[in-house]
């Protein structure tokens, strides 16, 4: 079965501090991993995907198959990063989402 | 271009009533999904449609829930005999294919359903 675990419901950091949003997954095959973000009063949108190996808004995420993790990182948090973040897995079924982590960046 | 459009944006209904939620996907997107977003539960998959294939209904929580997609475009999610636990934001998304890194989901703004 496919499963995505985001252990933190809420993460608060100070502006300028590093951020790491944790995501672990369970899938026996070769997964596609994504991070989606929902800013206040906006629709849910794709932030980044592991296959692109890109950095979006300063965020990066590396797929670690040994640890079955896809943690989202940013070296210096900004206030505008405050949002709800969802990790998602695409395997052999439609996209499965974690329960989300609310990131709050404190000025 | 226009994104995924959902209507109504808000719906308040009495327990026991039926409701219909509508989704207009992005033109040309072959895949359409319904998810339910509730506090503490994240995004719960409900159903998806891919082209003319039979829909995957594996996420529907009960037989009170059903969905249709007419002409490969507009979709309607119907909840019969609504219960208070059905209160949530219902999100629709579309994509160019059902899975894969080259097919990100595009979400609508959702319909907030409140069952009183």
Interface residues (C-beta under 8 A of the other chain):
Chain A: X6 X9 X32 X34 X36 X43 X44 X45 X46 X49 X50 X51 X52 X86 X90 X91 X92 X93 X94 X95 X96 X97 X98 X99 X100
Chain B: X3 X33 X35 X40 X41 X42 X43 X45 X48 X56 X58 X59 X91 X93 X98 X99 X100 X101 X104 X105 X106 X107 X108 X109 X110
